[in-house]
Amino acid sequence: MKHYELLLVFKPTLTEEECKAKVAFMKEVLEKNDANIASVVEMGTRKLAYEVKKFERGIYVIFYFTAPSSSIAEVERIVRINEEVIKFLTVKFENKKEISHWEKISSKKKEEVKEAKKEEPKTESKED
């Protein structure tokens, strides 16, 4: 099993629900292709360096996972078919130094996501 990072840039016109549905779909695709997902990082909407398919912004999502090399071609084929993805990048981590960096990043991202969920602001009731 090799270590991978998959960066997807979705169209900025997607609603939050549609984006979550696409992320869930990609998780399902990865799991069907024998991938073990370490973490998923939703980075939100960001400005692109240059226009891609007439879009200046995109919704960034990163998947950190391990999978057999043979399954990557199928995952990329499905990503290419998906019209909501305007750009994608698959990175393979091979040597020990890269793999240790992958483990550090994927575990750090998990912790950040957990902390962000804990720190959600509570609504305060106003007294008249």
Backbone torsions as a table, in degrees:
resi	resn	phi	psi	omega
1	MET	NA	126.7	178.8
2	LYS	-96.7	158.9	179.0
3	HIS	-97.3	133.4	-177.2
4	TYR	-135.1	159.1	171.4
5	GLU	-130.7	128.5	178.8
6	LEU	-119.4	116.1	178.1
7	LEU	-101.6	124.9	177.4
8	LEU	-117.3	138.1	174.2
9	VAL	-117.2	113.0	179.9
10	PHE	-91.5	161.0	175.5
11	LYS	-60.6	140.3	-179.6
12	PRO	-73.3	-8.6	-179.0
13	THR	-80.2	-6.5	179.8
14	LEU	-70.8	141.5	173.6
15	THR	-78.1	170.1	-179.2
16	GLU	-62.0	-39.6	180.0
17	GLU	-66.4	-43.1	179.2
18	GLU	-63.7	-39.4	179.0
19	CYS	-64.3	-43.6	178.0
20	LYS	-63.5	-36.9	178.0
21	ALA	-65.4	-40.7	178.6
22	LYS	-66.5	-39.0	177.9
23	VAL	-65.0	-42.9	177.9
24	ALA	-63.3	-39.6	177.8
25	PHE	-62.4	-43.4	-179.6
26	MET	-67.2	-36.5	175.4
27	LYS	-60.2	-44.1	179.5
28	GLU	-62.0	-43.7	179.2
29	VAL	-61.3	-45.5	179.9
30	LEU	-63.0	-44.0	-178.8
31	GLU	-67.0	-34.6	176.8
32	LYS	-66.0	-26.4	180.0
33	ASN	-98.6	31.9	173.9
34	ASP	62.7	30.3	178.2
35	ALA	-93.4	144.4	173.6
36	ASN	-107.2	110.0	-175.7
37	ILE	-80.2	121.5	178.5
38	ALA	-83.1	-45.0	177.9
39	SER	-162.9	158.8	176.8
40	VAL	-127.5	127.6	-178.8
41	VAL	-117.6	117.1	175.8
42	GLU	-96.5	108.9	-174.3
43	MET	-87.8	-11.4	178.2
44	GLY	86.3	-167.8	-177.3
45	THR	-82.9	132.4	179.0
46	ARG	-138.1	157.0	178.0
47	LYS	-77.5	135.3	177.2
48	LEU	-82.1	154.2	179.2
49	ALA	-67.7	-30.4	178.5
50	TYR	-150.4	162.8	-179.0
51	GLU	-65.7	135.5	175.5
52	VAL	-126.8	117.9	-178.4
53	LYS	51.4	42.2	177.3
54	LYS	67.8	19.4	175.9
55	PHE	-110.9	135.5	177.6
56	GLU	-97.5	-13.8	-180.0
57	ARG	-128.5	163.8	177.8
58	GLY	-155.7	157.6	177.6
59	ILE	-97.9	116.9	-176.2
60	TYR	-93.2	134.2	175.3
61	VAL	-138.3	132.5	179.4
62	ILE	-118.7	132.4	175.5
63	PHE	-110.5	127.9	171.7
64	TYR	-106.9	123.3	-176.1
65	PHE	-154.5	163.3	171.5
66	THR	-113.5	142.4	-177.8
67	ALA	-161.5	158.2	173.5
68	PRO	-69.3	148.8	-177.1
69	SER	-58.1	-32.9	-176.7
70	SER	-66.7	-23.1	-176.5
71	SER	-84.0	-14.8	-176.7
72	ILE	-65.5	-39.1	179.7
73	ALA	-60.1	-41.0	179.6
74	GLU	-68.5	-41.1	178.7
75	VAL	-62.0	-46.6	-179.9
76	GLU	-65.2	-34.1	177.3
77	ARG	-62.2	-44.1	-179.7
78	ILE	-67.3	-38.1	178.0
79	VAL	-63.8	-41.9	179.1
80	ARG	-63.1	-35.4	-179.2
81	ILE	-70.1	-33.6	-176.3
82	ASN	-66.2	117.8	-176.7
83	GLU	-73.9	-18.6	-178.4
84	GLU	-79.1	-16.7	179.4
85	VAL	-90.1	121.2	-179.8
86	ILE	-97.2	-19.2	179.2
87	LYS	-157.7	147.3	174.9
88	PHE	-149.1	159.0	179.8
89	LEU	-147.7	129.3	176.4
90	THR	-112.3	126.2	179.8
91	VAL	-116.8	131.5	178.6
92	LYS	-105.5	130.1	178.9
93	PHE	-101.0	118.8	-171.8
94	GLU	-108.4	-56.2	-173.8
95	ASN	-82.3	171.8	-174.3
96	LYS	-60.3	-39.1	-179.2
97	LYS	-63.8	-44.4	178.7
98	GLU	-65.3	-41.1	-178.7
99	ILE	-65.9	-40.3	178.0
100	SER	-65.9	-35.5	175.9
101	HIS	-65.5	-42.3	178.2
102	TRP	-59.1	-45.8	-179.3
103	GLU	-64.0	-39.5	179.1
104	LYS	-65.2	-46.1	-179.0
105	ILE	-64.8	-48.3	-175.9
106	SER	-65.3	-38.1	178.7
107	SER	-73.4	-35.7	178.2
108	LYS	-64.3	-42.2	-179.7
109	LYS	-65.0	-37.0	177.3
110	LYS	-61.2	-44.6	-179.1
111	GLU	-64.7	-41.3	179.9
112	GLU	-62.9	-41.0	179.8
113	VAL	-65.3	-42.2	178.8
114	LYS	-63.5	-42.9	179.7
115	GLU	-64.9	-39.5	180.0
116	ALA	-63.4	-37.9	179.2
117	LYS	-68.1	-35.8	179.6
118	LYS	-70.3	-33.6	-174.6
119	GLU	-88.6	11.1	179.2
120	GLU	-58.9	132.4	-177.4
121	PRO	-66.6	139.8	177.9
122	LYS	-89.7	142.7	178.7
123	THR	-78.2	133.8	-179.9
124	GLU	-102.3	138.5	178.7
125	SER	-84.0	138.0	179.3
126	LYS	-92.9	135.2	178.2
127	GLU	-102.9	136.6	-179.6
128	ASP	-88.7	NA	NA
